[in-house]
Amino acid sequence: MLKAYAETFNKYKYLLYNLISRDFRVKYRRSVLGILWSMLNPILMVLILNAVFSRVFRFEIDNFALYLISGQTLFTFFNEATSSSIFSIVEASSLIKKVYIPKYLFPMEKVLFAFVNCIFSMLAVVVMLLIYKVPFSWTMLLFFVPLVGELMFACGFSLIISCLCVFFRDLKHLYSVLLTAWMYMTPIIYPISIVEGSWIRYIVYLNPLTTYVETFRSVVMYGQTPSAEQLLVGFGYGIIFMALGLFIFRKGQDKFILNV
């Protein structure tokens, strides 16, 4: 099955590239700053959040704005990837009914487009590193490790929800609520240590995004190499959800034409 998916992906990779290029043109059409918004937006958001949370909650976190933007950037990628892919099959219904195109390309394209945006947003993290004068460490070159794991997880998860949304349209509205809860269950604005001793810690530690965010901070902020546990858990979630996503999507795709 994986070989068949790989052959199909290679055959339609130019279509995937064109779909991503189209989304770029649509998103930044008539924008003065264009793609620079991918860097400015997270910086502006972090400035606002930093002004609120660093004073209201007074967490004992060094370089709080950098801590905040490193978590926010990874969560924003997952948020954008899954929120845009959940309705991708339904939105492509007119095209699906006319010509044969591997249907999994539509949610995958949304995830890859969000990933490209995330890479540009990394410039905002670099700016914060320079502002806080964080010493360069060779571990910073490993920033892509948690991103690859999260990309795999986002792809698999997007395949699942885009498939389910074809049959249950209300899922799109419910998912926005889930994402809000998911954000607060990810240590973005608070240190993970504050959930110790609470039942919430089980949710936080089982949250795949916690692993990706904490691994990213380890290599970028603290100069630490990813632990074996972080690598195993991060890529484990990615592989499991990719396999599960492909399986569920494959089972449901033949019924799409009757429901879109």
N, C-alpha and C positions, 0 to 999 in steps of 0.2 A: 504493500500500500504506500509506504513512504517513497519507494522508487517511482511509482506512478505520479505521486504528488510532485516530486522533484522534476520529472520530465515535463509535466504540465506547466509548472512554475517557470521553467527555463523557456518553454515555448511562448508563454504570454508575458514574459518579463518586460517587453517593450510597452505593452498595454499598461502594465502596472506603473511604469515610469511616466507614461503620458497622463494617467489618472492623478498621480502625485503632482505633476507639473500643473495640471488644470486646477487642483485645489490651491496651489501656491498663487496662481494668477488671480483666482477668485478672492482669496483671503486678503491679498495685499493690493488689490486693484484700487487705484486712485488714492493710495496711501502715500503721504509725503515721506515719511520715514521708512516705509516698507518693512523689510525684514528686521530692521533695527528694533522694531517693537518686540521682537522675540527676546531681546536683551533688556530693553527699557521696562517692559511690563513687569517682569519679576522683581526688578530693582525697586520700582515704585510701590508695588504691593508689599514688599518686605519693609520698606521705609515706614509704611503705615502700620503694619503689624508690629514692627519693632517698637514704634512709639507707644503703642497700646500695651502690648504684653510685657515688655521689659520693665514697665513701670507699675502696671496693675498687679502682675503676679510676682515680679521680682525673682525670677528664677536665677539660681546661681550658675549661670552658664557663661563661660568666657566667649567673647566674640559672638554675641547672641544673634546679630543680624546675619552673620555668615552661617551659623547653625540653622537659622530659620530658612535662609534661601536654599541651602543644600537639601533640606527636606522638602521644601515647597516645590522646587524644580522637579524632583522625581515624582512627587504626587501629582503635579500638574500634567506631566506626561501621561501618567496612567489615567487620569481624569479625562483628558482630551481624547486619548486613544479609544477608550471604551465608550465614552459618551457619544462620539461621532460614529463609531462602528455599530452601535446597538441597532440603529435604524437603517444601516447601509444596504441591506438586502431589499427592504421595502422600498427605499428611495430609488433603487436601481431596477424596479419591477418592469418598467417599460422596455429597458434594454434586455433584461433577462427573457422577456417574452418574445423578442424578435430574433436574437442570435444566440448561438451557444458561446458562453464565456464561463470559465470555471467560477462558480459562485463565491468560493472562498476568497477570491481576489478582492472583492469589495470591502469586507471588514479588514483584510490584511492591508489594503491600501491606506485606510484611515489610520491604522496603527503606525504604519511606516511614515506617513505624513506627520503624525504627532511626534514620532521619534526624531525626524529631521528638525522639527521645531525645537525639540528638547536639546539637541546638539547645539543649535544657535543660542539657546538660553544659557548654555554653559558659560558663555562669555560673561554673563552677569555674575556667575560664581567666581570667575577669574578676577573680575573687577573687585569683588568683595575680598578676595584673597590679597589683592594688592593694597586695598584700603587698610586692612588689618595687619598688613606686613607679615603675613604668615610665611615662615621660612620655606623655601622650596625643598621638597623631598621627592626622591625617586618614586615613592609609592603613589604620588599624584598621577603618574603615568598609567596607573591601574584603574583610573576612574571609570573606564569602559566596562570593567568586570561586572559590577552590580547592574550597569545599564543593559548589558546583554542578557543577564538573567531576567531583569524586569521586562525587557522586550519580548522574550519568549513567553513569560507569564501573561503579559498583556495580549499577545496574539492568541494564545489558547483561550483566555477568558473572553476575548472579543468574539471568537468563533462560537462560543457557547451562547452568549447573550444575544448575538445577532440572529442565531438560529431560533432561539426561544421566542424572540420578539416577533418573528413572522407569525407565530401561532397565538401569542399572547401580547397584544399591542399595549396593554396597560403596563407592561414591564418597563417601558421607557419612562413613565412617570414615577414608578416605584423606585427605579434605579437612581434617580436624582436624590431621593431621600437616603438610600443606601450609601451613596457616595459621601453625603454629609456626615453620616455616622462613621464611615470608613476613615474620613479625614481625621476625626477626633480620636479614633482608635490607632492612629499612626503618630509616633512621637515627632511631630513637626514643630509644634510651638512649646513643647514641654520636654524635660529630660525623662528618659524612660525609667529612671530610678524612682519617680514619684508614684508609680503604680505598684511598687513592691508592697506586699502585705495586703493587697486588694484583689478581689476576684477578677477585676478587670484585666489584671496582668496576663491571665490566660489568653484572653482575646488579643491583647497587644502582641504577645510573644508568638501567637499562632498566625498573626497577620503577615502575609508575605512581604508587604510593603515595608514593614518594620525592618526586616532583614536587609532589603535593598538600601533603605535610607541609612541605617546604621553602618553598613559596609561602605557606602559611599563616603560617609563622614570619617570613617576610620582611615581610609586611604588619602583623602583630600585634606582634611583638617588636622588629623592627629599623627600622620606619618606612620601608620601601622599597616602591615600587610594583612590581607584578609585571612581570618582563621579557617581551618579546615571545616569547622562547623558552619561558618557563614557561607562558604563556597558550596558545601553539600546541601544546605537548606535552600539557598538562593537558586541554584541550578536545578535542584530537585523539584521545587515548585514549578519552575519554568518547563521542565521536561514533562512532568505529570500533567500540567494543564494543557500543554501543546498536544500531547497524545489524547487526552480526554476531549479537547476541543475538536480535533480532527475526527475523532470517532463519532461524537454527537452530531457534528455538522454533516458528516457523510451519511448518517442515518436519516437526517431530516431534509436534506437538500432536494431529494426527488419529489417531495410534497410542496416545495416552495411555490411552484407554478400555480397550484390550486388555491393558494392563500395570499399571494401578494397582490 
